[in-house]
Amino acid sequence: MSETLKEYWKTMNSAFLEQMKELLKDEYPSYIAAVSEPAKQGLRVNTLKADVSEITDLLKERLVPSAFSANGFYFDKPTGFGLSPAARSGIVYMQEPSASGAVTVLRPEKGMRVLDLCAAPGSKATQIAEYLGNDGLLVANEYVSKRSLILRENIISNGTSCALLLNSDTADIAKHFHDYFDMVLCDAPCSGEGMFRKNENAESEWSEENVIHCAQRQKEILHNAYLCLKKDGVLVYSTCTFNLCENEDTVKQFLTSHPDMVLEDPDVSFGRRSSILPETVRIFPMDGGEGHFIARMRKTSGTVSDVPGLKSEKIPSALLSQLHEIITVPYPYYYLKEGRLYGGSAPFVSAGKCRIVSHQVYLGDWLKNRFVPSHHLFMSSWGGFAHTAELDDQEADAYLRGDQIFRKGEKGYYAVCWHHHALGGAKSDGSVLKNHYPKNLRLRPR
């Protein structure tokens, strides 16, 4: 048991500890013992880009399967792992193990329209994308502008070809996408009681007043999630907090005010059932995670609606010709606006007054009759590339730091790969691969 954490819990907010004693009763000592250990760490294999067996072979010394998702693992990550080629290629996503439980309960299927209403930093949105397998439409929204940019980076790394990213108020999304989605995930902003040992700010910001404030905001977001859901659609509500106010009480009030919503059995074995709402799942630190609450509900009335598609500017044949010299499998859909070309595996749809952060895959720019590919193009999991350059560990590290790679080959654009997974792009002059890895993502020079 960590001595530092022992001392930390001695100074914890007394009102919070009293709440936990009342909630857990005889299990309270087990809770304190669990949270006095270091926080759980984990990763999820990105099945859009890699097989679970491949990643377990690469990292087999450190991976322990998690019960919370089929492709999730406990992982005691080494220092700097987030800067490694494995992380930068997007074949794995660092995620606290129990955080994957909400999407496991949601269970999206290929071909569905799915909304992640409060999506940053993107752990659950990328997990939904893996379920969809580039077949369907994922709309991922984040209200806070700076956090929406983090969401974009993680979606790019994930490689999904069917995600529309928004930076909007949930009320605006509900107005435009009413009765539209097969599934909605509402991983609502909360008081974060399950994150206290990971995030000291969450503990310092905790108060009974903040819990009440969070619950009120959650009710508003849940109502907007309801409006977005079509008839027979599924809504999963989740938090990373423990109190009744933001969990069972919020769900009960929501069901009372929306009588056409019914709880469904989550059909999972992890965590424990709530004693107050047995159809809901609670996860405590002694259950192998940090802390979550999950409720699955279905809408039994309503309609099914659609939204308008986007009309592209005329796409020059020369642009597509140059693009198809880089990728080997054309995208089913293209959209050109003001010189920026997007590709996707889903039709491009209007977002109304909602602010768009990214349309599916931003492929590159059409500049003076010349196509310049983007980093996003090379990170996409759609299809393959005409030219690839395979790097060893040392070369991959050099590439991520912005170095040029000396490699003879045909002139043109290359996907630069590590273990056959793209890290980014480069342009060859026949003997040198000029580094096109984004400068804002580059590792510091040694």
Residue, then its C-alpha position, 0 to 999 in steps of 0.5 A: m500500500s502506498e504510504t503517500l496515498k495513505e496520508y492523502w486519504k487522511t486529509m480527504n474532504s470529510a463530507f465526501l468520506e461520510q458520503m462514501k461511508e453511507l454509500l458503501k457501509d461494510e465495504y467502506p474499509s475495502y474502498i479505502a484500501a483500494v484507493s490507497e493503492p496506485a491508480k490503475q493504468g491500461l490501454r485498448v487495442n485499436t482494432l481498426k488498425a491492429d489485431v489484439s494478438e499482434i499487440t499482445d505479441l509486441l507488448k506481452e510482458r506488460l499486458v493483463p486482460s481487462a474484463f471491461s472490454a474485449n480489447g482492453f488491458y491493464f498496462d503498467k506503462p513505462t515512462g514515455f510510452g505515450l511518445s513511442p511509435a506504438a502510441r503515435s501510430g494509433i494502434v493502441y489508446m491509453q485508457e483507464p480500464s473501467a472507462s471502456g465499460a460504458v461503450t461495452v454496455l452501449r454495444p454499437e453495431k456496424g451501419m449505425r448512426v452513433l452520437d458521443l455527446c460529451a466526447a473529449p478527450g476521445s477515449k469512448a469516441t475512438q472505442i465506438a469507432e472501433y465497433l463501427g469498423n468504418d461502417g456507419l456514422l460517428v458524431a463526436n461532440e465537445y463543448v469546450s473548444k480547446r478540448s475539441l482539438i484534443l478530441r480531433e488529434n485522438i480521432i486522427s490517430n485512431g484512423t476512423s473514416c466515418a467521424l464528424l467532430l463538432n464543437s457545439d452546445t448540446a441544445d444546438i445538436a438536438k435541434h439539428f439532429h433530432d430523432y436521428f441517432d440509433m445510439v447516443l452515449c452521454d458520458a456526462p461532465c461530473s464531479g469526478e469522484g472516481m478520479f480523485r487519486k488520478n487527478e488532484n484538481a478533481e478532489s480540490e474542486w469537490s463540494e456538495e454544491n458542485v455535485i448539485h450543480c453537476a446533476q442539474r447540468q446532467k439533466e439538461i444534457l440528458h434531455n438533449a440526448y433524448l431529443c437526438l435519439k430516434k424511436d427504438g434507439v439506445l441511450v447510455y448514460s455514464t459518469c465517473t463519480f460515486n454519489l447518488c445525486e449524479n447517478e441513480d437520482t439523475v436517472k430516476q428523474f430522467l425516466t420520470s420526465h421521459p416516460d417513453m424511456v425504459l431501463e435495459d439490462p446492461d448484459v455485462s458481468f463486470g462491476r456490480r449492480s446498483s442496489i437502488l436501480p438493479e439494471t444499472v452498473r456501478i464500478f468501484p476501485m475494489d472492482g478493478g477500476e477507478g470508478h464509473f456508473i452506467a445506465r442503458m435505456r431505450k426510447t420506445s416512442g418518437t419518429v425517425s428523421d434525417v438531415p440534409g447532405l452536403k453538396s461538394e464543389k466540383i472535384p477536378s479529375a486531376l485532383l483525384s488522379q493525384l490522390h489515387e497515386i498515394i492511396t490504393v483504395p478510393y473513398p466511397y465519398y468525397y467532399l471539396k470545400e475551398g480547396r480542402l478535400y475530405g474523404g469518408s466511408a459515410p455520406f457527408v451530412s450537414a451540421g446545421k448551426c453546429r460548429i464543425v471541427s472535422h469532416q471524416v478524413y481531411l485528405g489534403d489541399w488542392l493548391k495551384n493544380r497540385f494535391v498536398p496530402s495531410h497527416h490525417l490521410f496517412m493516419s486513416s485506416w481506410g484502404g492502403f498506400a501505393h508507397t510505404a517505407e518501413l522503419d526500424d525502432q531507431e529510424a521511427d524515433a528519428y522520424l518522430r523527431g522530424d529527421q529526414i530518412f535516407r532511403k532510395g525509392e521511387k519519387g512521390y509521397y510515402a506512408v512512413c511505417w513502423h511494424h507496417h503501421a503508418l506514423g505519418g507521411a513523407k515525400s521522396d526525391g528518390s534518395v531521401l524521405k523529406n519528413h512531413y510529420p506535423k511540427n506540433l507533434r514532433l518529439r524533442p530533439r535528443 
